[in-house]
């Protein structure tokens, strides 16, 4: 698993992070989840300027964020500047931020002082939003103007990086120029400037080792009258009166505009109060057949005309109309009784241009008899979302991350148990009809402990914490999961986890006979089975009643077939259990979720609450829900419980099934629909009528239920399936639980799963095969956008196929992460198995990617880097036919690029000619090659985008013009590839094609 995956995985498991004993300063608070913004944005400077800090423990590789515990807010003066000072104090250190405001600029200084640390890194900086930044903001260094930055909300791009000082020039114009004040330059990795939404952010990336204690840096930025400085910053003298007047006028206009646009509101009803004294939440969903009421509240005394539209999750207009209210009418109720399950957005605009929107969802009705021990559950529930848990059909609640958690640091302090919190959790779970999965957990860093410290920890665990918690919950909670993700916290010491597991299992069953132990809470497929295996080898499997793991569904594309990764991992774990004598050990996926979720919101007032909202708008909510339904089908097929995060979405919209305000996303409706279809069923048979047809047949009471979809099908293309005549009383549902209409004897099937319910005593079995195969074969192969199959005519006499077969060392598919075998970069499913092989035409150039079965299992060349030192550092490719080449086109990429030194090439290509003349072509990061995860920021030509099991990845194109003095007469004898010593990025060369000079 590469580090970017690790960051993403740790981020979506943000409440699971172990605290490093020496890094307490960085271990509390909320977390941001997106790779290009992994620091927490906290409003520090009067709500306008934002700072952020993150740190990384080099031993655990865990990321932490700094959170304000105590702030001191005092005005200070500095050489004629006036400003404020913020001091964040924690037990292990302080962060002091000072800013000084003057009529001609603003200066920021940061001082992070850590008392003790195991080493790590972080970022210090600020975000200047569009509400502050105007056009042509001037950049000042040492009171001299050095550049101009133009605000451009349409172009969200990474503008560049600086090391200690330098310029950023875009389109020939100097946009930013820094001479950053750094007290200890060796600590600053670089200063990064990034366009973000309608503003910019400027951050210094720092590192510190075991002996480092202080990080300090500063930067100045011009204000002049190009910024709207908040009134709170404008104090201390007449020298800033002019600027203050401009600001006052701007703020006055802003207030008038704000009042004008408060003409009306859309108000949803409230859910019934679940607990006395608690907050009531807006009613954001109903069951099918129930009315959804949204009230338009008019805030003016004038008559008004309103135009409204109702749209679904696919942005289709379902209904629309015009509404007129006279002067005396102040309310109007929109009442919707939707015939289809799904998610909806009501948009209303008045005759003055004021716009409002409100979301709601429609779920299939709950079954009359709820299932007490079902497949679906939540890993943590946010207070106020229990209604959603009920409508989704959840029957389990894992006490980790949510409004109630049983980790030691939350429920056991000063050797006292917070019984009130535990009792409230039990009461809320009972009201929602959910069983509790207790979590036995501490955030202490076990990996960093000495043997003596660990012995003391075990004593505390076994004598204080565990007896108190299990003793209070006995007869109320049956299952206890021993530690969350110990493969991070124990890392180099799986033997310690075995000792903890054994001790915990014995104590649990001694204190509460009949209780069950859940573990290992193991890693996902992309990290391999190493931790499982080491714990099992020590004997840990004999102290388990349930084996748990965490696997995330990062991809929301149907063509990726993400559910296959889940199925492969479940089958692998079953095989592993059988290998160690427990073939029937139940398996639970105790923490899972989707990747980045999208949003139905469209108005700026709501999109401002979402980081990276441009990406959120690009997510196809309908397709994401369909892919999610396929993942859940796999869990039902293998009877593996599935726990997901039931929180309101974070600002980055990662790993959640609701909007930021709790309004359900389509994946929540899909979850509820599959619960209605498959809860209480048993898989009878998995048929494969055709390699591209996935068919799972379940028996539910006296009915058959079949889940059916096609793999790797072109968008909007379907196959017609003729069903066996023996099927009777057939009803077909889509993945949101809507009854579909179909022509008798035939059914249109695509990549979105459908569910067939029918009666009869005999399973259709092989009858499916003959009726489906012919139709499916007519569906064409799915290829990535912009990619075509190349034929002989495409190659012609103009192109020369440079054969990588003789130096290829890896395939595109890797089955086991980190085993130094298999394919790609040895990261499991984080590979390129989805890439088509053979002759392809990409950007008009034909390429050939070898089939592994035709080349000893090898297709591509992968070279070494910091995380993969066992890959080759050099490769030589002779060209015995000595072609005369004018150009060479390369398809390549790299991984782990964020670790790579900017001055070093990722790899070098040496071209050797038949007269022994040679030329060296260095492949520099972000000039010639780029990281496959960073397609949105890459300045390199992207050949194609593709979606693997985790996320969208990029393959890049490099064109080389050969420079031999003989020109067209020169013949190439050999190509040599060499990685740079000290380089971190891992280069992957997929294919090469030459342009013949003649």
Secondary structure as the mmCIF struct_conf table of DSSP 4:
data_model
#
loop_
_struct_conf.conf_type_id
_struct_conf.id
_struct_conf.beg_label_comp_id
_struct_conf.beg_label_asym_id
_struct_conf.beg_label_seq_id
_struct_conf.end_label_comp_id
_struct_conf.end_label_asym_id
_struct_conf.end_label_seq_id
HELX_RH_AL_P HELX_RH_AL_P1 UNK A 3 UNK A 12
TURN_TY1_P TURN_TY1_P1 UNK A 13 UNK A 13
HELX_RH_3T_P HELX_RH_3T_P1 UNK A 14 UNK A 16
HELX_LH_PP_P HELX_LH_PP_P1 UNK A 17 UNK A 18
STRN STRN1 UNK A 19 UNK A 19
HELX_LH_PP_P HELX_LH_PP_P2 UNK A 20 UNK A 20
TURN_TY1_P TURN_TY1_P2 UNK A 21 UNK A 22
HELX_RH_3T_P HELX_RH_3T_P2 UNK A 24 UNK A 26
BEND BEND1 UNK A 27 UNK A 27
BEND BEND2 UNK A 29 UNK A 29
STRN STRN2 UNK A 34 UNK A 34
TURN_TY1_P TURN_TY1_P3 UNK A 35 UNK A 36
STRN STRN3 UNK A 37 UNK A 37
BEND BEND3 UNK A 39 UNK A 39
STRN STRN4 UNK A 42 UNK A 45
TURN_TY1_P TURN_TY1_P4 UNK A 46 UNK A 48
STRN STRN5 UNK A 49 UNK A 51
STRN STRN6 UNK A 54 UNK A 56
TURN_TY1_P TURN_TY1_P5 UNK A 58 UNK A 60
STRN STRN7 UNK A 63 UNK A 65
BEND BEND4 UNK A 69 UNK A 69
STRN STRN8 UNK A 71 UNK A 78
TURN_TY1_P TURN_TY1_P6 UNK A 79 UNK A 80
STRN STRN9 UNK A 81 UNK A 90
TURN_TY1_P TURN_TY1_P7 UNK A 91 UNK A 92
STRN STRN10 UNK A 93 UNK A 102
TURN_TY1_P TURN_TY1_P8 UNK A 103 UNK A 104
STRN STRN11 UNK A 105 UNK A 114
BEND BEND5 UNK A 115 UNK A 115
BEND BEND6 UNK A 118 UNK A 118
STRN STRN12 UNK A 120 UNK A 128
TURN_TY1_P TURN_TY1_P9 UNK A 130 UNK A 132
STRN STRN13 UNK A 133 UNK A 133
TURN_TY1_P TURN_TY1_P10 UNK A 135 UNK A 136
STRN STRN14 UNK A 137 UNK A 141
TURN_TY1_P TURN_TY1_P11 UNK A 142 UNK A 143
STRN STRN15 UNK A 144 UNK A 149
TURN_TY1_P TURN_TY1_P12 UNK A 153 UNK A 154
STRN STRN16 UNK A 158 UNK A 162
BEND BEND7 UNK A 163 UNK A 164
STRN STRN17 UNK A 165 UNK A 170
TURN_TY1_P TURN_TY1_P13 UNK A 171 UNK A 172
STRN STRN18 UNK A 173 UNK A 179
STRN STRN19 UNK A 181 UNK A 182
BEND BEND8 UNK A 183 UNK A 184
HELX_RH_3T_P HELX_RH_3T_P3 UNK A 185 UNK A 187
STRN STRN20 UNK A 188 UNK A 196
TURN_TY1_P TURN_TY1_P14 UNK A 197 UNK A 198
STRN STRN21 UNK A 199 UNK A 208
TURN_TY1_P TURN_TY1_P15 UNK A 210 UNK A 211
STRN STRN22 UNK A 214 UNK A 221
HELX_RH_3T_P HELX_RH_3T_P4 UNK A 224 UNK A 226
STRN STRN23 UNK A 227 UNK A 227
HELX_RH_3T_P HELX_RH_3T_P5 UNK A 231 UNK A 233
BEND BEND9 UNK A 236 UNK A 236
HELX_RH_3T_P HELX_RH_3T_P6 UNK A 238 UNK A 240
HELX_RH_AL_P HELX_RH_AL_P2 UNK A 241 UNK A 260
TURN_TY1_P TURN_TY1_P16 UNK A 261 UNK A 261
BEND BEND10 UNK A 263 UNK A 263
STRN STRN24 UNK A 264 UNK A 268
STRN STRN25 UNK A 270 UNK A 270
HELX_LH_PP_P HELX_LH_PP_P3 UNK A 271 UNK A 273
BEND BEND11 UNK A 274 UNK A 275
TURN_TY1_P TURN_TY1_P17 UNK A 276 UNK A 277
BEND BEND12 UNK A 278 UNK A 278
HELX_LH_PP_P HELX_LH_PP_P4 UNK A 279 UNK A 280
STRN STRN26 UNK A 282 UNK A 282
STRN STRN27 UNK A 285 UNK A 287
TURN_TY1_P TURN_TY1_P18 UNK A 288 UNK A 289
BEND BEND13 UNK A 290 UNK A 290
STRN STRN28 UNK A 292 UNK A 298
BEND BEND14 UNK A 300 UNK A 302
STRN STRN29 UNK A 304 UNK A 312
TURN_TY1_P TURN_TY1_P19 UNK A 313 UNK A 314
STRN STRN30 UNK A 317 UNK A 325
TURN_TY1_P TURN_TY1_P20 UNK A 327 UNK A 328
STRN STRN31 UNK A 331 UNK A 336
BEND BEND15 UNK A 339 UNK A 340
STRN STRN32 UNK A 342 UNK A 350
TURN_TY1_P TURN_TY1_P21 UNK A 351 UNK A 352
STRN STRN33 UNK A 355 UNK A 363
HELX_LH_PP_P HELX_LH_PP_P5 UNK A 364 UNK A 367
BEND BEND16 UNK A 368 UNK A 369
BEND BEND17 UNK A 372 UNK A 373
BEND BEND18 UNK A 375 UNK A 375
STRN STRN34 UNK A 376 UNK A 381
TURN_TY1_P TURN_TY1_P22 UNK A 383 UNK A 384
HELX_RH_AL_P HELX_RH_AL_P3 UNK A 386 UNK A 392
TURN_TY1_P TURN_TY1_P23 UNK A 393 UNK A 393
STRN STRN35 UNK A 396 UNK A 398
BEND BEND19 UNK A 400 UNK A 404
HELX_RH_AL_P HELX_RH_AL_P4 UNK A 408 UNK A 411
STRN STRN36 UNK A 412 UNK A 413
TURN_TY1_P TURN_TY1_P24 UNK A 414 UNK A 415
STRN STRN37 UNK A 416 UNK A 417
HELX_RH_AL_P HELX_RH_AL_P5 UNK A 419 UNK A 431
TURN_TY1_P TURN_TY1_P25 UNK A 432 UNK A 433
STRN STRN38 UNK A 435 UNK A 440
STRN STRN39 UNK A 444 UNK A 444
HELX_RH_3T_P HELX_RH_3T_P7 UNK A 446 UNK A 448
HELX_RH_AL_P HELX_RH_AL_P6 UNK A 451 UNK A 460
HELX_RH_PI_P HELX_RH_PI_P1 UNK A 461 UNK A 465
HELX_RH_AL_P HELX_RH_AL_P7 UNK A 466 UNK A 473
TURN_TY1_P TURN_TY1_P26 UNK A 474 UNK A 476
STRN STRN40 UNK A 479 UNK A 482
BEND BEND20 UNK A 483 UNK A 484
HELX_RH_AL_P HELX_RH_AL_P8 UNK A 486 UNK A 489
TURN_TY1_P TURN_TY1_P27 UNK A 490 UNK A 492
HELX_RH_AL_P HELX_RH_AL_P9 UNK A 494 UNK A 511
BEND BEND21 UNK A 512 UNK A 512
TURN_TY1_P TURN_TY1_P28 UNK A 513 UNK A 514
STRN STRN41 UNK A 516 UNK A 522
HELX_RH_3T_P HELX_RH_3T_P8 UNK A 525 UNK A 527
BEND BEND22 UNK A 529 UNK A 529
HELX_RH_AL_P HELX_RH_AL_P10 UNK A 530 UNK A 537
TURN_TY1_P TURN_TY1_P29 UNK A 538 UNK A 539
HELX_RH_3T_P HELX_RH_3T_P9 UNK A 540 UNK A 543
BEND BEND23 UNK A 545 UNK A 545
STRN STRN42 UNK A 546 UNK A 550
STRN STRN43 UNK A 553 UNK A 553
HELX_RH_3T_P HELX_RH_3T_P10 UNK A 558 UNK A 560
HELX_RH_AL_P HELX_RH_AL_P11 UNK A 562 UNK A 579
TURN_TY1_P TURN_TY1_P30 UNK A 580 UNK A 581
TURN_TY1_P TURN_TY1_P31 UNK A 583 UNK A 584
STRN STRN44 UNK A 586 UNK A 592
STRN STRN45 UNK A 594 UNK A 594
BEND BEND24 UNK A 595 UNK A 595
STRN STRN46 UNK A 596 UNK A 596
BEND BEND25 UNK A 603 UNK A 603
HELX_RH_AL_P HELX_RH_AL_P12 UNK A 604 UNK A 607
TURN_TY1_P TURN_TY1_P32 UNK A 608 UNK A 609
BEND BEND26 UNK A 610 UNK A 610
TURN_TY1_P TURN_TY1_P33 UNK A 611 UNK A 612
HELX_RH_AL_P HELX_RH_AL_P13 UNK A 613 UNK A 618
BEND BEND27 UNK A 619 UNK A 619
HELX_RH_AL_P HELX_RH_AL_P14 UNK A 621 UNK A 637
TURN_TY1_P TURN_TY1_P34 UNK A 638 UNK A 639
STRN STRN47 UNK A 641 UNK A 646
BEND BEND28 UNK A 647 UNK A 647
HELX_LH_PP_P HELX_LH_PP_P6 UNK A 648 UNK A 650
TURN_TY1_P TURN_TY1_P35 UNK A 651 UNK A 652
STRN STRN48 UNK A 654 UNK A 654
BEND BEND29 UNK A 655 UNK A 655
BEND BEND30 UNK A 657 UNK A 657
STRN STRN49 UNK A 658 UNK A 658
TURN_TY1_P TURN_TY1_P36 UNK A 660 UNK A 661
BEND BEND31 UNK A 662 UNK A 662
HELX_LH_PP_P HELX_LH_PP_P7 UNK A 663 UNK A 663
STRN STRN50 UNK A 664 UNK A 664
HELX_LH_PP_P HELX_LH_PP_P8 UNK A 665 UNK A 665
HELX_RH_AL_P HELX_RH_AL_P15 UNK A 666 UNK A 678
TURN_TY1_P TURN_TY1_P37 UNK A 679 UNK A 680
STRN STRN51 UNK A 682 UNK A 687
BEND BEND32 UNK A 689 UNK A 690
TURN_TY1_P TURN_TY1_P38 UNK A 691 UNK A 692
STRN STRN52 UNK A 693 UNK A 700
TURN_TY1_P TURN_TY1_P39 UNK A 701 UNK A 702
STRN STRN53 UNK A 703 UNK A 710
BEND BEND33 UNK A 711 UNK A 712
TURN_TY1_P TURN_TY1_P40 UNK A 715 UNK A 716
STRN STRN54 UNK A 719 UNK A 722
HELX_LH_PP_P HELX_LH_PP_P9 UNK A 723 UNK A 724
TURN_TY1_P TURN_TY1_P41 UNK A 725 UNK A 726
STRN STRN55 UNK A 728 UNK A 734
TURN_TY1_P TURN_TY1_P42 UNK A 735 UNK A 736
BEND BEND34 UNK A 737 UNK A 737
HELX_LH_PP_P HELX_LH_PP_P10 UNK A 738 UNK A 738
STRN STRN56 UNK A 739 UNK A 739
HELX_LH_PP_P HELX_LH_PP_P11 UNK A 740 UNK A 741
TURN_TY1_P TURN_TY1_P43 UNK A 744 UNK A 745
STRN STRN57 UNK A 746 UNK A 749
BEND BEND35 UNK A 751 UNK A 752
STRN STRN58 UNK A 754 UNK A 759
BEND BEND36 UNK A 761 UNK A 762
TURN_TY1_P TURN_TY1_P44 UNK A 765 UNK A 766
HELX_RH_AL_P HELX_RH_AL_P16 UNK A 767 UNK A 777
TURN_TY1_P TURN_TY1_P45 UNK A 778 UNK A 778
BEND BEND37 UNK A 779 UNK A 779
HELX_LH_PP_P HELX_LH_PP_P12 UNK A 780 UNK A 782
TURN_TY1_P TURN_TY1_P46 UNK A 785 UNK A 786
STRN STRN59 UNK A 787 UNK A 789
HELX_RH_AL_P HELX_RH_AL_P17 UNK A 792 UNK A 795
TURN_TY1_P TURN_TY1_P47 UNK A 796 UNK A 798
STRN STRN60 UNK A 799 UNK A 802
TURN_TY1_P TURN_TY1_P48 UNK A 805 UNK A 807
STRN STRN61 UNK A 810 UNK A 810
BEND BEND38 UNK A 812 UNK A 812
BEND BEND39 UNK A 815 UNK A 816
TURN_TY1_P TURN_TY1_P49 UNK A 817 UNK A 818
BEND BEND40 UNK A 819 UNK A 820
BEND BEND41 UNK A 822 UNK A 823
TURN_TY1_P TURN_TY1_P50 UNK A 824 UNK A 825
BEND BEND42 UNK A 826 UNK A 826
TURN_TY1_P TURN_TY1_P51 UNK A 828 UNK A 829
BEND BEND43 UNK A 830 UNK A 831
TURN_TY1_P TURN_TY1_P52 UNK A 833 UNK A 834
BEND BEND44 UNK A 835 UNK A 835
STRN STRN62 UNK A 838 UNK A 842
TURN_TY1_P TURN_TY1_P53 UNK A 843 UNK A 844
STRN STRN63 UNK A 845 UNK A 849
HELX_RH_3T_P HELX_RH_3T_P11 UNK A 852 UNK A 854
TURN_TY1_P TURN_TY1_P54 UNK A 855 UNK A 857
STRN STRN64 UNK A 860 UNK A 860
STRN STRN65 UNK A 861 UNK A 862
STRN STRN66 UNK A 863 UNK A 863
STRN STRN67 UNK A 865 UNK A 865
TURN_TY1_P TURN_TY1_P55 UNK A 866 UNK A 867
STRN STRN68 UNK A 868 UNK A 868
TURN_TY1_P TURN_TY1_P56 UNK A 869 UNK A 870
BEND BEND45 UNK A 871 UNK A 871
STRN STRN69 UNK A 872 UNK A 872
BEND BEND46 UNK A 873 UNK A 873
STRN STRN70 UNK A 874 UNK A 878
TURN_TY1_P TURN_TY1_P57 UNK A 880 UNK A 881
STRN STRN71 UNK A 885 UNK A 895
BEND BEND47 UNK A 896 UNK A 896
HELX_RH_3T_P HELX_RH_3T_P12 UNK A 897 UNK A 899
BEND BEND48 UNK A 900 UNK A 900
TURN_TY1_P TURN_TY1_P58 UNK A 902 UNK A 903
BEND BEND49 UNK A 904 UNK A 904
BEND BEND50 UNK A 906 UNK A 906
STRN STRN72 UNK A 907 UNK A 913
TURN_TY1_P TURN_TY1_P59 UNK A 914 UNK A 915
BEND BEND51 UNK A 916 UNK A 916
STRN STRN73 UNK A 918 UNK A 923
STRN STRN74 UNK A 925 UNK A 925
TURN_TY1_P TURN_TY1_P60 UNK A 926 UNK A 928
STRN STRN75 UNK A 929 UNK A 929
STRN STRN76 UNK A 931 UNK A 931
TURN_TY1_P TURN_TY1_P61 UNK A 932 UNK A 933
TURN_TY1_P TURN_TY1_P62 UNK A 935 UNK A 937
BEND BEND52 UNK A 940 UNK A 940
HELX_LH_PP_P HELX_LH_PP_P13 UNK A 941 UNK A 941
STRN STRN77 UNK A 942 UNK A 947
BEND BEND53 UNK A 949 UNK A 951
STRN STRN78 UNK A 952 UNK A 961
TURN_TY1_P TURN_TY1_P63 UNK A 965 UNK A 966
HELX_RH_3T_P HELX_RH_3T_P13 UNK A 967 UNK A 969
STRN STRN79 UNK A 972 UNK A 979
HELX_LH_PP_P HELX_LH_PP_P14 UNK A 980 UNK A 980
TURN_TY1_P TURN_TY1_P64 UNK A 981 UNK A 982
STRN STRN80 UNK A 986 UNK A 996
#
